[in-house]
Amino acid sequence: MLVVSDRLDPRLDELIALRLVRLGGLTAREREIVRGQDDPGLFHLDPDRFDLPEENAAIIAALVRIHRSAIEPRPIGRLSIDELRVLHARVASYYGLDLHRLVVEELRRLAATRRGPTG
């Protein structure tokens, strides 16, 4: 599992994650496409940065909730903030999430913060 949000649901003590697929089960051509981040359904995990027994990719369509107790306390790898943004965008796109209102609200909040309390 690849944890994609560190926001813990306090009621259930769960985080959001994506299931993984081993690249060894794919054809050579499929592996090449995944490694190039050209497969919209899979997000390649650089094997040099993830301590996994095999090369893997996160399955964009496989969002799951995972209990905090099932997560290894020592991370076996991390995505950069830019990689995480791309991954989140691909998940939102796959599920057809309309994030327009959230973006507008965040822009308004940032503008209000910039103006300060006197406006």
matplotlib code that plots the C-alpha trace (Angstrom):
import matplotlib.pyplot as plt

x = [0.0, 1.1, -0.4, -1.5, -2.9, -1.6, -4.9, -6.1, -9.8, -10.1, -13.3, -11.9, -8.2, -7.7, -5.7, -6.2, -3.9, -3.5, -2.9, 0.3, 1.0, 4.3, 5.8, 7.2, 3.7, 3.5, 5.0, 8.2, 6.3, 3.9, 6.7, 8.3, 5.1, 4.6, 8.2, 7.7, 4.6, 2.6, 0.0, -2.8, -3.9, -0.5, 1.9, 5.5, 7.4, 11.1, 12.8, 15.9, 13.7, 11.4, 12.7, 10.4, 11.3, 10.2, 9.5, 6.0, 3.4, 0.4, -2.9, -4.7, -8.2, -7.5, -8.2, -8.5, -8.8, -6.2, -6.1, -3.2, -2.1, -1.5, 1.0, 4.7, 6.0, 9.3, 8.6, 10.0, 10.0, 8.5, 7.1, 8.3, 5.7, 5.6, 5.1, 2.3, 0.6, 0.7, -0.6, -3.5, -4.4, -4.4, -6.7, -9.1, -9.1, -9.7, -12.7, -14.0, -13.8, -14.9, -12.4, -13.2, -15.1, -12.3, -9.8, -11.9, -12.4, -8.7, -7.8, -10.2, -8.8, -5.3, -6.3, -8.0, -4.9, -2.7, -4.9, -4.8, -7.5, -8.0, -8.7]
y = [0.0, 3.5, 6.0, 9.1, 11.2, 11.7, 13.0, 10.5, 9.9, 10.2, 8.2, 5.2, 5.7, 5.2, 6.8, 6.7, 4.5, 3.0, -0.7, -1.6, -3.8, -5.5, -4.6, -8.1, -9.3, -6.8, -7.2, -5.5, -2.8, -2.3, -1.8, 0.7, 2.7, 2.6, 3.7, 6.7, 7.6, 7.3, 4.9, 6.9, 4.0, 3.3, 5.6, 4.2, 4.0, 4.5, 1.3, 3.3, 5.3, 2.5, -0.4, -3.0, -6.6, -5.8, -2.8, -1.5, 1.0, 2.4, 1.6, 4.9, 3.2, 1.3, 3.8, 2.0, 2.9, 1.4, 1.3, 3.1, 0.0, -1.8, 0.8, 0.1, 2.8, 3.1, 4.5, 2.3, 5.3, 8.6, 10.6, 14.2, 16.9, 17.3, 13.6, 13.6, 16.5, 14.6, 11.4, 13.3, 15.0, 11.6, 10.1, 13.1, 12.8, 9.1, 9.4, 12.5, 14.6, 18.3, 20.2, 23.6, 24.9, 23.8, 25.6, 28.8, 28.7, 28.2, 31.1, 33.3, 32.2, 33.0, 36.4, 37.3, 36.2, 38.4, 41.4, 41.1, 41.9, 45.5, 44.4]
z = [0.0, -0.7, 1.8, -0.2, 2.6, 6.1, 7.3, 9.9, 10.2, 14.0, 14.2, 12.4, 12.8, 9.1, 6.3, 2.5, 0.5, -3.0, -3.7, -5.5, -8.5, -9.2, -12.5, -12.9, -13.9, -16.8, -20.3, -21.1, -23.2, -20.3, -17.8, -20.1, -20.3, -16.5, -15.9, -18.2, -16.2, -19.4, -18.0, -16.5, -14.4, -12.7, -10.9, -11.0, -7.8, -8.3, -7.0, -5.9, -3.5, -2.3, -0.3, -1.8, -2.8, -6.4, -8.6, -8.1, -9.2, -7.4, -8.9, -9.4, -9.3, -6.1, -3.3, 0.0, 3.6, 5.9, 9.7, 11.2, 13.1, 9.7, 8.6, 9.0, 11.4, 9.4, 5.9, 3.1, 0.7, 0.0, -2.9, -3.4, -3.0, -6.8, -7.3, -4.7, -6.5, -9.8, -8.1, -6.4, -9.7, -11.5, -8.7, -8.9, -12.7, -12.7, -10.2, -12.0, -8.9, -9.4, -7.3, -8.8, -5.7, -3.4, -5.5, -5.6, -1.8, -1.2, -3.5, -1.6, 1.7, 0.5, -0.9, 2.4, 4.4, 2.1, 2.5, 6.3, 8.9, 7.7, 4.1]

ax = plt.figure().add_subplot(projection="3d")
ax.plot(x, y, z, "-o")
ax.set_aspect("equal")
plt.show()
